[in-house]
Amino acid sequence: MKNQKSISILVFVITILSIGATSYGIFSNQGPGEYEYQSIFGETISIYGVGLYKHDSVSMAAQAIAQDYVTLCLGVPLLILSLFLSRKGRLKGHLLLTGTLGYFLYTYASYSFLSMYNSLFLVYVILMSASFFAFTLAMMSFEIPKLPLVFKEKLPVKLIGGFLLFASFVFGMMWLGKIVKPLMNHTPVVGIEHYTTLVIQALDLGFVVPIGIVSGILLIKRRPFGYLLGPVIIIKDITLLTALTAMVLLQIQTGVEVQPIVVALVIGLNLLVIFLLVLILKNVKEVSGTTHNHREQRSV
């Protein structure tokens, strides 16, 4: 793997800091407890009032704690395992590592910009930065023109690409449906609470949805870059959808009303994307010793 030393150092930093940040987020409990707050939009917001997320709303704190659990129990182990496999020269490991780094980048970008200011702000910024550079180096280490050679011909590119297009369309329409009408009516968006803007929606509409559309089209057309973007976005989606599932369940447990269709959609997409990852990994042809020195016996 190219850039192996730099990526390994950055992964070490991400692992140590994310373990500390998530543990503190989950287990800290100082504070006065839940209280009401009048937002600039005229809404009465229930503030969590406890621990690291004491200045966040009850809904947002529940989501952050759920994401912390997923990052600690799934994200960190997957990051360590995928780095180990990648250093062994396993292409599956390198794909898993790149996708997992994409999850950490998305997660700590959202924490840096969305969470109410708290004592871990600089930790979030360091995690966002380390994840960005590790993800970029991991993406750059692939020999993209050779990627089609390391996947079996029976890889169901239409199924995987079609799912990426479908998921991108669903999330795009879901967020636009939430945003457009209030914009036209000059009213606050439901759920903005006491926050200043819609960070998650900006990240999804600005990056996640377009990347999903591009990767779906490229994969269906069997273009080399599609063989990289497709698996990476699928792996990233697994960790993200697992976090969303945990968020939804924890919100329900704390008494936050969540529409049944949202619960069904998140859980259904989560199960489907796990199935697609299994299909992708089953159709990778590992070549001994390296992820890059693939045989070039047939043209792309």
Secondary structure as the mmCIF struct_conf table of DSSP 4:
data_model
#
loop_
_struct_conf.conf_type_id
_struct_conf.id
_struct_conf.beg_label_comp_id
_struct_conf.beg_label_asym_id
_struct_conf.beg_label_seq_id
_struct_conf.end_label_comp_id
_struct_conf.end_label_asym_id
_struct_conf.end_label_seq_id
TURN_TY1_P TURN_TY1_P1 LYS A 2 ASN A 3
HELX_RH_AL_P HELX_RH_AL_P1 GLN A 4 PHE A 27
BEND BEND1 GLY A 31 GLY A 31
STRN STRN1 TYR A 35 GLN A 38
TURN_TY1_P TURN_TY1_P2 ILE A 40 PHE A 41
BEND BEND2 GLY A 42 GLY A 42
STRN STRN2 THR A 44 ILE A 47
BEND BEND3 VAL A 50 GLY A 51
TURN_TY1_P TURN_TY1_P3 LEU A 52 HIS A 55
BEND BEND4 ASP A 56 ASP A 56
STRN STRN3 SER A 57 SER A 57
HELX_RH_AL_P HELX_RH_AL_P2 VAL A 58 VAL A 70
HELX_RH_PI_P HELX_RH_PI_P1 THR A 71 GLY A 75
HELX_RH_AL_P HELX_RH_AL_P3 VAL A 76 ARG A 87
TURN_TY1_P TURN_TY1_P4 LYS A 88 GLY A 89
HELX_RH_AL_P HELX_RH_AL_P4 LEU A 91 LEU A 114
BEND BEND5 SER A 115 SER A 115
HELX_LH_PP_P HELX_LH_PP_P1 MET A 116 TYR A 117
TURN_TY1_P TURN_TY1_P5 SER A 119 LEU A 120
HELX_RH_AL_P HELX_RH_AL_P5 PHE A 121 MET A 140
TURN_TY1_P TURN_TY1_P6 SER A 141 SER A 141
BEND BEND6 PHE A 142 PHE A 142
HELX_RH_3T_P HELX_RH_3T_P1 ILE A 144 VAL A 150
STRN STRN4 PHE A 151 PHE A 151
TURN_TY1_P TURN_TY1_P7 GLU A 153 LYS A 154
HELX_RH_AL_P HELX_RH_AL_P6 VAL A 157 ASN A 185
TURN_TY1_P TURN_TY1_P8 HIS A 186 HIS A 186
HELX_LH_PP_P HELX_LH_PP_P2 PRO A 188 VAL A 189
TURN_TY1_P TURN_TY1_P9 VAL A 190 GLY A 191
TURN_TY1_P TURN_TY1_P10 GLU A 193 HIS A 194
BEND BEND7 THR A 196 THR A 197
HELX_RH_AL_P HELX_RH_AL_P7 VAL A 199 LEU A 203
HELX_RH_PI_P HELX_RH_PI_P2 ASP A 204 VAL A 208
HELX_RH_AL_P HELX_RH_AL_P8 VAL A 209 ILE A 220
TURN_TY1_P TURN_TY1_P11 LYS A 221 ARG A 222
HELX_RH_AL_P HELX_RH_AL_P9 PRO A 224 GLN A 253
TURN_TY1_P TURN_TY1_P12 THR A 254 GLY A 255
HELX_RH_AL_P HELX_RH_AL_P10 PRO A 260 LYS A 282
TURN_TY1_P TURN_TY1_P13 ASN A 283 ASN A 283
STRN STRN5 VAL A 284 VAL A 284
TURN_TY1_P TURN_TY1_P14 SER A 288 GLY A 289
BEND BEND8 THR A 291 HIS A 292
BEND BEND9 ARG A 298 ARG A 298
#
